[in-house]
Amino acid sequence: MAVTAFGVTTAVSYALSGPVDWRIAILFVAGGIGGTLLAQRLSGSKSMLSRVFASIVAIVGVYVVVRVYTAVFA
């Protein structure tokens, strides 16, 4: 829920001060809502929630390493 609130607040702030890419703003809000719903569904299974979170962290870590590697050695 915090991500959703942050996304909406940030989108409104940027909208008032300049142009906003609304497709990206909507994606952030949708991601926050989706994450909240997924966390609620998985909250009964703490081990599953931990595995999902660990998987997401690992995927993001691999993505960052690949991006840095391609930026440095490309």
PQR file of N, CA, C, O and H, with PARSE charges and radii, in Angstrom:
ATOM      1  N   MET A   1       0.817  -1.185   0.000 -0.4000 1.5000
ATOM      2  CA  MET A   1       0.000   0.000   0.000 -0.0000 2.0000
ATOM      3  C   MET A   1       0.866   1.257   0.000  0.5500 1.7000
ATOM      4  O   MET A   1       0.500   2.282  -0.576 -0.5500 1.4000
ATOM      5  N   ALA A   2       2.013   1.158   0.652 -0.4000 1.5000
ATOM      6  CA  ALA A   2       2.904   2.316   0.705 -0.0000 2.0000
ATOM      7  C   ALA A   2       3.408   2.671  -0.688  0.5500 1.7000
ATOM      8  O   ALA A   2       3.536   3.848  -1.022 -0.5500 1.4000
ATOM      9  H   ALA A   2       2.310   0.326   1.119  0.4000 1.0000
ATOM     10  N   VAL A   3       3.692   1.661  -1.497 -0.4000 1.5000
ATOM     11  CA  VAL A   3       4.170   1.910  -2.860 -0.0000 2.0000
ATOM     12  C   VAL A   3       3.090   2.608  -3.671  0.5500 1.7000
ATOM     13  O   VAL A   3       3.382   3.523  -4.441 -0.5500 1.4000
ATOM     14  H   VAL A   3       3.588   0.704  -1.226  0.4000 1.0000
ATOM     15  N   THR A   4       1.853   2.183  -3.504 -0.4000 1.5000
ATOM     16  CA  THR A   4       0.742   2.816  -4.217 -0.0000 2.0000
ATOM     17  C   THR A   4       0.601   4.278  -3.814  0.5500 1.7000
ATOM     18  O   THR A   4       0.465   5.156  -4.666 -0.5500 1.4000
ATOM     19  H   THR A   4       1.616   1.440  -2.879  0.4000 1.0000
ATOM     20  N   ALA A   5       0.635   4.532  -2.521 -0.4000 1.5000
ATOM     21  CA  ALA A   5       0.516   5.905  -2.027 -0.0000 2.0000
ATOM     22  C   ALA A   5       1.678   6.756  -2.529  0.5500 1.7000
ATOM     23  O   ALA A   5       1.479   7.901  -2.936 -0.5500 1.4000
ATOM     24  H   ALA A   5       0.746   3.819  -1.828  0.4000 1.0000
ATOM     25  N   PHE A   6       2.880   6.209  -2.502 -0.4000 1.5000
ATOM     26  CA  PHE A   6       4.053   6.929  -2.987 -0.0000 2.0000
ATOM     27  C   PHE A   6       3.917   7.214  -4.488  0.5500 1.7000
ATOM     28  O   PHE A   6       4.216   8.320  -4.940 -0.5500 1.4000
ATOM     29  H   PHE A   6       3.042   5.279  -2.171  0.4000 1.0000
ATOM     30  N   GLY A   7       3.471   6.230  -5.247 -0.4000 1.5000
ATOM     31  CA  GLY A   7       3.314   6.411  -6.689 -0.0000 2.0000
ATOM     32  C   GLY A   7       2.301   7.478  -7.034  0.5500 1.7000
ATOM     33  O   GLY A   7       2.542   8.320  -7.899 -0.5500 1.4000
ATOM     34  H   GLY A   7       3.228   5.332  -4.880  0.4000 1.0000
ATOM     35  N   VAL A   8       1.164   7.444  -6.355 -0.4000 1.5000
ATOM     36  CA  VAL A   8       0.125   8.444  -6.622 -0.0000 2.0000
ATOM     37  C   VAL A   8       0.611   9.833  -6.222  0.5500 1.7000
ATOM     38  O   VAL A   8       0.445  10.792  -6.975 -0.5500 1.4000
ATOM     39  H   VAL A   8       0.968   6.760  -5.652  0.4000 1.0000
ATOM     40  N   THR A   9       1.207   9.942  -5.046 -0.4000 1.5000
ATOM     41  CA  THR A   9       1.703  11.235  -4.570 -0.0000 2.0000
ATOM     42  C   THR A   9       2.759  11.798  -5.506  0.5500 1.7000
ATOM     43  O   THR A   9       2.728  12.982  -5.840 -0.5500 1.4000
ATOM     44  H   THR A   9       1.343   9.163  -4.434  0.4000 1.0000
ATOM     45  N   THR A  10       3.689  10.960  -5.927 -0.4000 1.5000
ATOM     46  CA  THR A  10       4.739  11.404  -6.827 -0.0000 2.0000
ATOM     47  C   THR A  10       4.161  11.807  -8.180  0.5500 1.7000
ATOM     48  O   THR A  10       4.560  12.827  -8.743 -0.5500 1.4000
ATOM     49  H   THR A  10       3.715   9.998  -5.655  0.4000 1.0000
ATOM     50  N   ALA A  11       3.233  11.023  -8.704 -0.4000 1.5000
ATOM     51  CA  ALA A  11       2.609  11.349  -9.994 -0.0000 2.0000
ATOM     52  C   ALA A  11       1.891  12.691  -9.931  0.5500 1.7000
ATOM     53  O   ALA A  11       2.013  13.502 -10.850 -0.5500 1.4000
ATOM     54  H   ALA A  11       2.909  10.195  -8.247  0.4000 1.0000
ATOM     55  N   VAL A  12       1.150  12.930  -8.867 -0.4000 1.5000
ATOM     56  CA  VAL A  12       0.438  14.201  -8.720 -0.0000 2.0000
ATOM     57  C   VAL A  12       1.435  15.348  -8.610  0.5500 1.7000
ATOM     58  O   VAL A  12       1.245  16.396  -9.229 -0.5500 1.4000
ATOM     59  H   VAL A  12       1.051  12.271  -8.121  0.4000 1.0000
ATOM     60  N   SER A  13       2.485  15.162  -7.834 -0.4000 1.5000
ATOM     61  CA  SER A  13       3.504  16.204  -7.670 -0.0000 2.0000
ATOM     62  C   SER A  13       4.146  16.566  -9.012  0.5500 1.7000
ATOM     63  O   SER A  13       4.278  17.743  -9.347 -0.5500 1.4000
ATOM     64  H   SER A  13       2.640  14.311  -7.331  0.4000 1.0000
ATOM     65  N   TYR A  14       4.538  15.558  -9.765 -0.4000 1.5000
ATOM     66  CA  TYR A  14       5.139  15.818 -11.074 -0.0000 2.0000
ATOM     67  C   TYR A  14       4.117  16.394 -12.056  0.5500 1.7000
ATOM     68  O   TYR A  14       4.462  17.241 -12.880 -0.5500 1.4000
ATOM     69  H   TYR A  14       4.431  14.601  -9.493  0.4000 1.0000
ATOM     70  N   ALA A  15       2.881  15.949 -11.974 -0.4000 1.5000
ATOM     71  CA  ALA A  15       1.845  16.453 -12.873 -0.0000 2.0000
ATOM     72  C   ALA A  15       1.622  17.943 -12.657  0.5500 1.7000
ATOM     73  O   ALA A  15       1.382  18.687 -13.607 -0.5500 1.4000
ATOM     74  H   ALA A  15       2.601  15.261 -11.304  0.4000 1.0000
ATOM     75  N   LEU A  16       1.702  18.374 -11.402 -0.4000 1.5000
ATOM     76  CA  LEU A  16       1.516  19.789 -11.099 -0.0000 2.0000
ATOM     77  C   LEU A  16       2.710  20.638 -11.505  0.5500 1.7000
ATOM     78  O   LEU A  16       2.568  21.837 -11.745 -0.5500 1.4000
ATOM     79  H   LEU A  16       1.896  17.769 -10.630  0.4000 1.0000
ATOM     80  N   SER A  17       3.898  20.018 -11.584 -0.4000 1.5000
ATOM     81  CA  SER A  17       5.098  20.803 -11.896 -0.0000 2.0000
ATOM     82  C   SER A  17       5.603  20.616 -13.326  0.5500 1.7000
ATOM     83  O   SER A  17       6.506  21.333 -13.757 -0.5500 1.4000
ATOM     84  H   SER A  17       4.014  19.044 -11.389  0.4000 1.0000
ATOM     85  N   GLY A  18       5.039  19.670 -14.062 -0.4000 1.5000
ATOM     86  CA  GLY A  18       5.504  19.465 -15.428 -0.0000 2.0000
ATOM     87  C   GLY A  18       4.886  18.247 -16.064  0.5500 1.7000
ATOM     88  O   GLY A  18       3.972  17.631 -15.515 -0.5500 1.4000
ATOM     89  H   GLY A  18       4.305  19.087 -13.712  0.4000 1.0000
ATOM     90  N   PRO A  19       5.403  17.903 -17.245 -0.5600 1.5000
ATOM     91  CA  PRO A  19       4.813  16.766 -17.958  0.2800 2.0000
ATOM     92  C   PRO A  19       5.070  15.434 -17.254  0.5500 1.7000
ATOM     93  O   PRO A  19       6.113  15.228 -16.633 -0.5500 1.4000
ATOM     94  N   VAL A  20       4.103  14.548 -17.367 -0.4000 1.5000
ATOM     95  CA  VAL A  20       4.185  13.232 -16.743 -0.0000 2.0000
ATOM     96  C   VAL A  20       3.929  12.177 -17.817  0.5500 1.7000
ATOM     97  O   VAL A  20       3.032  12.334 -18.645 -0.5500 1.4000
ATOM     98  H   VAL A  20       3.256  14.715 -17.871  0.4000 1.0000
ATOM     99  N   ASP A  21       4.707  11.118 -17.802 -0.4000 1.5000
ATOM    100  CA  ASP A  21       4.420   9.977 -18.656 -0.0000 2.0000
ATOM    101  C   ASP A  21       3.407   9.124 -17.889  0.5500 1.7000
ATOM    102  O   ASP A  21       3.781   8.329 -17.027 -0.5500 1.4000
ATOM    103  H   ASP A  21       5.436  10.991 -17.129  0.4000 1.0000
ATOM    104  N   TRP A  22       2.137   9.293 -18.208 -0.4000 1.5000
ATOM    105  CA  TRP A  22       1.068   8.665 -17.445 -0.0000 2.0000
ATOM    106  C   TRP A  22       1.086   7.158 -17.552  0.5500 1.7000
ATOM    107  O   TRP A  22       0.616   6.471 -16.646 -0.5500 1.4000
ATOM    108  H   TRP A  22       1.833   9.939 -18.909  0.4000 1.0000
ATOM    109  N   ARG A  23       1.622   6.625 -18.646 -0.4000 1.5000
ATOM    110  CA  ARG A  23       1.716   5.166 -18.756 -0.0000 2.0000
ATOM    111  C   ARG A  23       2.628   4.616 -17.666  0.5500 1.7000
ATOM    112  O   ARG A  23       2.318   3.594 -17.055 -0.5500 1.4000
ATOM    113  H   ARG A  23       2.004   7.184 -19.383  0.4000 1.0000
ATOM    114  N   ILE A  24       3.737   5.279 -17.421 -0.4000 1.5000
ATOM    115  CA  ILE A  24       4.659   4.820 -16.379 -0.0000 2.0000
ATOM    116  C   ILE A  24       4.053   5.031 -14.999  0.5500 1.7000
ATOM    117  O   ILE A  24       4.186   4.173 -14.127 -0.5500 1.4000
ATOM    118  H   ILE A  24       3.989   6.110 -17.917  0.4000 1.0000
ATOM    119  N   ALA A  25       3.393   6.159 -14.795 -0.4000 1.5000
ATOM    120  CA  ALA A  25       2.754   6.423 -13.504 -0.0000 2.0000
ATOM    121  C   ALA A  25       1.712   5.356 -13.200  0.5500 1.7000
ATOM    122  O   ALA A  25       1.618   4.872 -12.072 -0.5500 1.4000
ATOM    123  H   ALA A  25       3.286   6.856 -15.504  0.4000 1.0000
ATOM    124  N   ILE A  26       0.930   4.994 -14.210 -0.4000 1.5000
ATOM    125  CA  ILE A  26      -0.095   3.962 -14.018 -0.0000 2.0000
ATOM    126  C   ILE A  26       0.555   2.617 -13.729  0.5500 1.7000
ATOM    127  O   ILE A  26       0.047   1.852 -12.910 -0.5500 1.4000
ATOM    128  H   ILE A  26       1.006   5.387 -15.126  0.4000 1.0000
ATOM    129  N   LEU A  27       1.670   2.317 -14.389 -0.4000 1.5000
ATOM    130  CA  LEU A  27       2.385   1.067 -14.120 -0.0000 2.0000
ATOM    131  C   LEU A  27       2.868   1.006 -12.673  0.5500 1.7000
ATOM    132  O   LEU A  27       2.771  -0.039 -12.028 -0.5500 1.4000
ATOM    133  H   LEU A  27       2.083   2.939 -15.054  0.4000 1.0000
ATOM    134  N   PHE A  28       3.384   2.116 -12.166 -0.4000 1.5000
ATOM    135  CA  PHE A  28       3.828   2.145 -10.766 -0.0000 2.0000
ATOM    136  C   PHE A  28       2.662   1.906  -9.815  0.5500 1.7000
ATOM    137  O   PHE A  28       2.776   1.135  -8.862 -0.5500 1.4000
ATOM    138  H   PHE A  28       3.462   2.964 -12.689  0.4000 1.0000
ATOM    139  N   VAL A  29       1.550   2.566 -10.076 -0.4000 1.5000
ATOM    140  CA  VAL A  29       0.379   2.396  -9.210 -0.0000 2.0000
ATOM    141  C   VAL A  29      -0.134   0.961  -9.297  0.5500 1.7000
ATOM    142  O   VAL A  29      -0.443   0.342  -8.279 -0.5500 1.4000
ATOM    143  H   VAL A  29       1.457   3.192 -10.850  0.4000 1.0000
ATOM    144  N   ALA A  30      -0.224   0.437 -10.520 -0.4000 1.5000
ATOM    145  CA  ALA A  30      -0.699  -0.939 -10.693 -0.0000 2.0000
ATOM    146  C   ALA A  30       0.250  -1.928 -10.018  0.5500 1.7000
ATOM    147  O   ALA A  30      -0.197  -2.901  -9.412 -0.5500 1.4000
ATOM    148  H   ALA A  30       0.027   0.940 -11.347  0.4000 1.0000
ATOM    149  N   GLY A  31       1.548  -1.684 -10.119 -0.4000 1.5000
ATOM    150  CA  GLY A  31       2.517  -2.547  -9.451 -0.0000 2.0000
ATOM    151  C   GLY A  31       2.358  -2.524  -7.940  0.5500 1.7000
ATOM    152  O   GLY A  31       2.476  -3.557  -7.282 -0.5500 1.4000
ATOM    153  H   GLY A  31       1.911  -0.893 -10.611  0.4000 1.0000
ATOM    154  N   GLY A  32       2.094  -1.360  -7.399 -0.4000 1.5000
ATOM    155  CA  GLY A  32       1.868  -1.253  -5.957 -0.0000 2.0000
ATOM    156  C   GLY A  32       0.628  -2.002  -5.515  0.5500 1.7000
ATOM    157  O   GLY A  32       0.634  -2.693  -4.497 -0.5500 1.4000
ATOM    158  H   GLY A  32       1.998  -0.521  -7.934  0.4000 1.0000
ATOM    159  N   ILE A  33      -0.428  -1.858  -6.287 -0.4000 1.5000
ATOM    160  CA  ILE A  33      -1.666  -2.571  -5.958 -0.0000 2.0000
ATOM    161  C   ILE A  33      -1.456  -4.077  -6.101  0.5500 1.7000
ATOM    162  O   ILE A  33      -1.860  -4.854  -5.237 -0.5500 1.4000
ATOM    163  H   ILE A  33      -0.433  -1.296  -7.114  0.4000 1.0000
ATOM    164  N   GLY A  34      -0.818  -4.479  -7.205 -0.4000 1.5000
ATOM    165  CA  GLY A  34      -0.557  -5.905  -7.418 -0.0000 2.0000
ATOM    166  C   GLY A  34       0.319  -6.498  -6.331  0.5500 1.7000
ATOM    167  O   GLY A  34       0.061  -7.603  -5.853 -0.5500 1.4000
ATOM    168  H   GLY A  34      -0.490  -3.847  -7.907  0.4000 1.0000
ATOM    169  N   GLY A  35       1.348  -5.773  -5.940 -0.4000 1.5000
ATOM    170  CA  GLY A  35       2.228  -6.241  -4.874 -0.0000 2.0000
ATOM    171  C   GLY A  35       1.507  -6.370  -3.546  0.5500 1.7000
ATOM    172  O   GLY A  35       1.744  -7.314  -2.792 -0.5500 1.4000
ATOM    173  H   GLY A  35       1.558  -4.875  -6.327  0.4000 1.0000
ATOM    174  N   THR A  36       0.634  -5.430  -3.264 -0.4000 1.5000
ATOM    175  CA  THR A  36      -0.143  -5.477  -2.036 -0.0000 2.0000
ATOM    176  C   THR A  36      -1.067  -6.696  -2.021  0.5500 1.7000
ATOM    177  O   THR A  36      -1.156  -7.410  -1.022 -0.5500 1.4000
ATOM    178  H   THR A  36       0.441  -4.663  -3.877  0.4000 1.0000
ATOM    179  N   LEU A  37      -1.745  -6.921  -3.136 -0.4000 1.5000
ATOM    180  CA  LEU A  37      -2.650  -8.067  -3.216 -0.0000 2.0000
ATOM    181  C   LEU A  37      -1.891  -9.382  -3.119  0.5500 1.7000
ATOM    182  O   LEU A  37      -2.343 -10.314  -2.454 -0.5500 1.4000
ATOM    183  H   LEU A  37      -1.672  -6.341  -3.948  0.4000 1.0000
ATOM    184  N   LEU A  38      -0.740  -9.464  -3.779 -0.4000 1.5000
ATOM    185  CA  LEU A  38       0.066 -10.680  -3.717 -0.0000 2.0000
ATOM    186  C   LEU A  38       0.572 -10.930  -2.295  0.5500 1.7000
ATOM    187  O   LEU A  38       0.550 -12.063  -1.815 -0.5500 1.4000
ATOM    188  H   LEU A  38      -0.372  -8.707  -4.320  0.4000 1.0000
ATOM    189  N   ALA A  39       1.024  -9.875  -1.629 -0.4000 1.5000
ATOM    190  CA  ALA A  39       1.507 -10.024  -0.255 -0.0000 2.0000
ATOM    191  C   ALA A  39       0.390 -10.486   0.672  0.5500 1.7000
ATOM    192  O   ALA A  39       0.622 -11.298   1.567 -0.5500 1.4000
ATOM    193  H   ALA A  39       1.041  -8.954  -2.019  0.4000 1.0000
ATOM    194  N   GLN A  40      -0.811  -9.976   0.465 -0.4000 1.5000
ATOM    195  CA  GLN A  40      -1.939 -10.407   1.295 -0.0000 2.0000
ATOM    196  C   GLN A  40      -2.254 -11.878   1.070  0.5500 1.7000
ATOM    197  O   GLN A  40      -2.550 -12.604   2.019 -0.5500 1.4000
ATOM    198  H   GLN A  40      -0.999  -9.316  -0.262  0.4000 1.0000
ATOM    199  N   ARG A  41      -2.192 -12.320  -0.181 -0.4000 1.5000
ATOM    200  CA  ARG A  41      -2.471 -13.729  -0.490 -0.0000 2.0000
ATOM    201  C   ARG A  41      -1.400 -14.640   0.090  0.5500 1.7000
ATOM    202  O   ARG A  41      -1.701 -15.743   0.546 -0.5500 1.4000
ATOM    203  H   ARG A  41      -1.952 -11.730  -0.952  0.4000 1.0000
ATOM    204  N   LEU A  42      -0.154 -14.184   0.075 -0.4000 1.5000
ATOM    205  CA  LEU A  42       0.946 -15.022   0.543 -0.0000 2.0000
ATOM    206  C   LEU A  42       1.220 -14.877   2.035  0.5500 1.7000
ATOM    207  O   LEU A  42       2.049 -15.604   2.582 -0.5500 1.4000
ATOM    208  H   LEU A  42       0.090 -13.288  -0.295  0.4000 1.0000
ATOM    209  N   SER A  43       0.537 -13.948   2.700 -0.4000 1.5000
ATOM    210  CA  SER A  43       0.838 -13.693   4.110 -0.0000 2.0000
ATOM    211  C   SER A  43       0.554 -14.898   5.000  0.5500 1.7000
ATOM    212  O   SER A  43       1.146 -15.023   6.072 -0.5500 1.4000
ATOM    213  H   SER A  43      -0.137 -13.358   2.256  0.4000 1.0000
ATOM    214  N   GLY A  44      -0.331 -15.776   4.579 -0.4000 1.5000
ATOM    215  CA  GLY A  44      -0.609 -16.986   5.350 -0.0000 2.0000
ATOM    216  C   GLY A  44       0.529 -17.977   5.283  0.5500 1.7000
ATOM    217  O   GLY A  44       0.654 -18.841   6.150 -0.5500 1.4000
ATOM    218  H   GLY A  44      -0.812 -15.675   3.708  0.4000 1.0000
ATOM    219  N   SER A  45       1.352 -17.864   4.271 -0.4000 1.5000
ATOM    220  CA  SER A  45       2.484 -18.771   4.081 -0.0000 2.0000
ATOM    221  C   SER A  45       3.775 -17.961   4.119  0.5500 1.7000
ATOM    222  O   SER A  45       4.276 -17.530   3.080 -0.5500 1.4000
ATOM    223  H   SER A  45       1.250 -17.162   3.566  0.4000 1.0000
ATOM    224  N   LYS A  46       4.308 -17.759   5.312 -0.4000 1.5000
ATOM    225  CA  LYS A  46       5.499 -16.924   5.479 -0.0000 2.0000
ATOM    226  C   LYS A  46       6.690 -17.462   4.697  0.5500 1.7000
ATOM    227  O   LYS A  46       7.484 -16.689   4.162 -0.5500 1.4000
ATOM    228  H   LYS A  46       3.901 -18.109   6.155  0.4000 1.0000
ATOM    229  N   SER A  47       6.817 -18.786   4.628 -0.4000 1.5000
ATOM    230  CA  SER A  47       7.962 -19.334   3.903 -0.0000 2.0000
ATOM    231  C   SER A  47       7.832 -19.051   2.412  0.5500 1.7000
ATOM    232  O   SER A  47       8.836 -18.770   1.756 -0.5500 1.4000
ATOM    233  H   SER A  47       6.172 -19.414   5.063  0.4000 1.0000
ATOM    234  N   MET A  48       6.633 -19.117   1.863 -0.4000 1.5000
ATOM    235  CA  MET A  48       6.436 -18.812   0.446 -0.0000 2.0000
ATOM    236  C   MET A  48       6.709 -17.343   0.176  0.5500 1.7000
ATOM    237  O   MET A  48       7.346 -17.003  -0.821 -0.5500 1.4000
ATOM    238  H   MET A  48       5.818 -19.345   2.396  0.4000 1.0000
ATOM    239  N   LEU A  49       6.232 -16.463   1.061 -0.4000 1.5000
ATOM    240  CA  LEU A  49       6.475 -15.035   0.917 -0.0000 2.0000
ATOM    241  C   LEU A  49       7.973 -14.746   0.946  0.5500 1.7000
ATOM    242  O   LEU A  49       8.466 -13.931   0.165 -0.5500 1.4000
ATOM    243  H   LEU A  49       5.715 -16.739   1.871  0.4000 1.0000
ATOM    244  N   SER A  50       8.690 -15.404   1.837 -0.4000 1.5000
ATOM    245  CA  SER A  50      10.143 -15.224   1.903 -0.0000 2.0000
ATOM    246  C   SER A  50      10.825 -15.701   0.631  0.5500 1.7000
ATOM    247  O   SER A  50      11.765 -15.062   0.158 -0.5500 1.4000
ATOM    248  H   SER A  50       8.290 -16.066   2.471  0.4000 1.0000
ATOM    249  N   ARG A  51      10.366 -16.814   0.072 -0.4000 1.5000
ATOM    250  CA  ARG A  51      10.958 -17.328  -1.169 -0.0000 2.0000
ATOM    251  C   ARG A  51      10.668 -16.412  -2.352  0.5500 1.7000
ATOM    252  O   ARG A  51      11.537 -16.185  -3.194 -0.5500 1.4000
ATOM    253  H   ARG A  51       9.602 -17.333   0.457  0.4000 1.0000
ATOM    254  N   VAL A  52       9.457 -15.891  -2.416 -0.4000 1.5000
ATOM    255  CA  VAL A  52       9.110 -14.966  -3.497 -0.0000 2.0000
ATOM    256  C   VAL A  52       9.970 -13.711  -3.388  0.5500 1.7000
ATOM    257  O   VAL A  52      10.514 -13.243  -4.388 -0.5500 1.4000
ATOM    258  H   VAL A  52       8.751 -16.075  -1.733  0.4000 1.0000
ATOM    259  N   PHE A  53      10.095 -13.164  -2.180 -0.4000 1.5000
ATOM    260  CA  PHE A  53      10.908 -11.963  -1.982 -0.0000 2.0000
ATOM    261  C   PHE A  53      12.371 -12.235  -2.332  0.5500 1.7000
ATOM    262  O   PHE A  53      13.002 -11.423  -3.008 -0.5500 1.4000
ATOM    263  H   PHE A  53       9.652 -13.544  -1.367  0.4000 1.0000
ATOM    264  N   ALA A  54      12.910 -13.353  -1.886 -0.4000 1.5000
ATOM    265  CA  ALA A  54      14.300 -13.700  -2.191 -0.0000 2.0000
ATOM    266  C   ALA A  54      14.503 -13.859  -3.687  0.5500 1.7000
ATOM    267  O   ALA A  54      15.537 -13.451  -4.216 -0.5500 1.4000
ATOM    268  H   ALA A  54      12.397 -14.013  -1.337  0.4000 1.0000
ATOM    269  N   SER A  55      13.538 -14.441  -4.372 -0.4000 1.5000
ATOM    270  CA  SER A  55      13.635 -14.604  -5.823 -0.0000 2.0000
ATOM    271  C   SER A  55      13.654 -13.261  -6.528  0.5500 1.7000
ATOM    272  O   SER A  55      14.435 -13.055  -7.458 -0.5500 1.4000
ATOM    273  H   SER A  55      12.698 -14.772  -3.942  0.4000 1.0000
ATOM    274  N   ILE A  56      12.803 -12.348  -6.094 -0.4000 1.5000
ATOM    275  CA  ILE A  56      12.755 -11.020  -6.703 -0.0000 2.0000
ATOM    276  C   ILE A  56      14.074 -10.292  -6.471  0.5500 1.7000
ATOM    277  O   ILE A  56      14.602  -9.666  -7.390 -0.5500 1.4000
ATOM    278  H   ILE A  56      12.169 -12.515  -5.339  0.4000 1.0000
ATOM    279  N   VAL A  57      14.608 -10.365  -5.268 -0.4000 1.5000
ATOM    280  CA  VAL A  57      15.890  -9.718  -4.968 -0.0000 2.0000
ATOM    281  C   VAL A  57      16.998 -10.315  -5.837  0.5500 1.7000
ATOM    282  O   VAL A  57      17.836  -9.581  -6.362 -0.5500 1.4000
ATOM    283  H   VAL A  57      14.179 -10.873  -4.521  0.4000 1.0000
ATOM    284  N   ALA A  58      17.008 -11.635  -5.990 -0.4000 1.5000
ATOM    285  CA  ALA A  58      18.028 -12.290  -6.810 -0.0000 2.0000
ATOM    286  C   ALA A  58      17.907 -11.872  -8.270  0.5500 1.7000
ATOM    287  O   ALA A  58      18.917 -11.602  -8.921 -0.5500 1.4000
ATOM    288  H   ALA A  58      16.328 -12.231  -5.563  0.4000 1.0000
ATOM    289  N   ILE A  59      16.691 -11.814  -8.789 -0.4000 1.5000
ATOM    290  CA  ILE A  59      16.484 -11.412 -10.182 -0.0000 2.0000
ATOM    291  C   ILE A  59      16.948  -9.979 -10.404  0.5500 1.7000
ATOM    292  O   ILE A  59      17.614  -9.689 -11.397 -0.5500 1.4000
ATOM    293  H   ILE A  59      15.871 -12.033  -8.260  0.4000 1.0000
ATOM    294  N   VAL A  60      16.602  -9.089  -9.492 -0.4000 1.5000
ATOM    295  CA  VAL A  60      17.038  -7.697  -9.609 -0.0000 2.0000
ATOM    296  C   VAL A  60      18.562  -7.616  -9.526  0.5500 1.7000
ATOM    297  O   VAL A  60      19.180  -6.846 -10.262 -0.5500 1.4000
ATOM    298  H   VAL A  60      16.061  -9.325  -8.685  0.4000 1.0000
ATOM    299  N   GLY A  61      19.171  -8.399  -8.640 -0.4000 1.5000
ATOM    300  CA  GLY A  61      20.630  -8.413  -8.529 -0.0000 2.0000
ATOM    301  C   GLY A  61      21.296  -8.857  -9.819  0.5500 1.7000
ATOM    302  O   GLY A  61      22.265  -8.238 -10.259 -0.5500 1.4000
ATOM    303  H   GLY A  61      18.669  -9.023  -8.042  0.4000 1.0000
ATOM    304  N   VAL A  62      20.796  -9.910 -10.425 -0.4000 1.5000
ATOM    305  CA  VAL A  62      21.346 -10.389 -11.698 -0.0000 2.0000
ATOM    306  C   VAL A  62      21.164  -9.327 -12.775  0.5500 1.7000
ATOM    307  O   VAL A  62      22.074  -9.078 -13.566 -0.5500 1.4000
ATOM    308  H   VAL A  62      20.009 -10.413 -10.067  0.4000 1.0000
ATOM    309  N   TYR A  63      20.004  -8.707 -12.808 -0.4000 1.5000
ATOM    310  CA  TYR A  63      19.736  -7.645 -13.787 -0.0000 2.0000
ATOM    311  C   TYR A  63      20.745  -6.499 -13.638  0.5500 1.7000
ATOM    312  O   TYR A  63      21.294  -6.019 -14.630 -0.5500 1.4000
ATOM    313  H   TYR A  63      19.264  -8.909 -12.165  0.4000 1.0000
ATOM    314  N   VAL A  64      20.983  -6.070 -12.410 -0.4000 1.5000
ATOM    315  CA  VAL A  64      21.923  -4.973 -12.170 -0.0000 2.0000
ATOM    316  C   VAL A  64      23.333  -5.370 -12.612  0.5500 1.7000
ATOM    317  O   VAL A  64      24.026  -4.580 -13.254 -0.5500 1.4000
ATOM    318  H   VAL A  64      20.537  -6.460 -11.604  0.4000 1.0000
ATOM    319  N   VAL A  65      23.753  -6.572 -12.276 -0.4000 1.5000
ATOM    320  CA  VAL A  65      25.089  -7.033 -12.666 -0.0000 2.0000
ATOM    321  C   VAL A  65      25.220  -7.062 -14.191  0.5500 1.7000
ATOM    322  O   VAL A  65      26.229  -6.611 -14.733 -0.5500 1.4000
ATOM    323  H   VAL A  65      23.190  -7.213 -11.755  0.4000 1.0000
ATOM    324  N   VAL A  66      24.217  -7.585 -14.876 -0.4000 1.5000
ATOM    325  CA  VAL A  66      24.260  -7.648 -16.335 -0.0000 2.0000
ATOM    326  C   VAL A  66      24.298  -6.247 -16.936  0.5500 1.7000
ATOM    327  O   VAL A  66      25.063  -5.994 -17.866 -0.5500 1.4000
ATOM    328  H   VAL A  66      23.398  -7.951 -14.435  0.4000 1.0000
ATOM    329  N   ARG A  67      23.487  -5.344 -16.418 -0.4000 1.5000
ATOM    330  CA  ARG A  67      23.476  -3.964 -16.930 -0.0000 2.0000
ATOM    331  C   ARG A  67      24.820  -3.286 -16.737  0.5500 1.7000
ATOM    332  O   ARG A  67      25.319  -2.629 -17.652 -0.5500 1.4000
ATOM    333  H   ARG A  67      22.865  -5.550 -15.662  0.4000 1.0000
ATOM    334  N   VAL A  68      25.412  -3.435 -15.561 -0.4000 1.5000
ATOM    335  CA  VAL A  68      26.718  -2.822 -15.294 -0.0000 2.0000
ATOM    336  C   VAL A  68      27.781  -3.454 -16.187  0.5500 1.7000
ATOM    337  O   VAL A  68      28.612  -2.747 -16.759 -0.5500 1.4000
ATOM    338  H   VAL A  68      25.007  -3.968 -14.819  0.4000 1.0000
ATOM    339  N   TYR A  69      27.760  -4.756 -16.306 -0.4000 1.5000
ATOM    340  CA  TYR A  69      28.743  -5.456 -17.136 -0.0000 2.0000
ATOM    341  C   TYR A  69      28.656  -4.993 -18.591  0.5500 1.7000
ATOM    342  O   TYR A  69      29.680  -4.722 -19.218 -0.5500 1.4000
ATOM    343  H   TYR A  69      27.086  -5.330 -15.841  0.4000 1.0000
ATOM    344  N   THR A  70      27.440  -4.902 -19.127 -0.4000 1.5000
ATOM    345  CA  THR A  70      27.300  -4.479 -20.517 -0.0000 2.0000
ATOM    346  C   THR A  70      27.651  -3.011 -20.703  0.5500 1.7000
ATOM    347  O   THR A  70      28.127  -2.626 -21.771 -0.5500 1.4000
ATOM    348  H   THR A  70      26.608  -5.121 -18.618  0.4000 1.0000
ATOM    349  N   ALA A  71      27.427  -2.192 -19.696 -0.4000 1.5000
ATOM    350  CA  ALA A  71      27.785  -0.770 -19.798 -0.0000 2.0000
ATOM    351  C   ALA A  71      29.289  -0.581 -19.748  0.5500 1.7000
ATOM    352  O   ALA A  71      29.826   0.294 -20.427 -0.5500 1.4000
ATOM    353  H   ALA A  71      27.040  -2.505 -18.829  0.4000 1.0000
ATOM    354  N   VAL A  72      29.972  -1.384 -18.960 -0.4000 1.5000
ATOM    355  CA  VAL A  72      31.419  -1.231 -18.793 -0.0000 2.0000
ATOM    356  C   VAL A  72      32.182  -1.885 -19.945  0.5500 1.7000
ATOM    357  O   VAL A  72      33.159  -1.323 -20.439 -0.5500 1.4000
ATOM    358  H   VAL A  72      29.536  -2.095 -18.408  0.4000 1.0000
ATOM    359  N   PHE A  73      31.746  -3.060 -20.370 -0.4000 1.5000
ATOM    360  CA  PHE A  73      32.510  -3.813 -21.355 -0.0000 2.0000
ATOM    361  C   PHE A  73      31.935  -3.784 -22.766  0.5500 1.7000
ATOM    362  O   PHE A  73      32.431  -4.487 -23.647 -0.5500 1.4000
ATOM    363  H   PHE A  73      30.953  -3.518 -19.968  0.4000 1.0000
ATOM    364  N   ALA A  74      30.905  -2.987 -22.992 -0.4000 1.5000
ATOM    365  CA  ALA A  74      30.308  -2.928 -24.338 -0.0000 2.0000
ATOM    366  C   ALA A  74      30.967  -1.893 -25.205  0.5500 1.7000
ATOM    367  O   ALA A  74      30.581  -1.720 -26.361 -0.5500 1.4000
ATOM    368  H   ALA A  74      30.503  -2.416 -22.277  0.4000 1.0000
TER
END
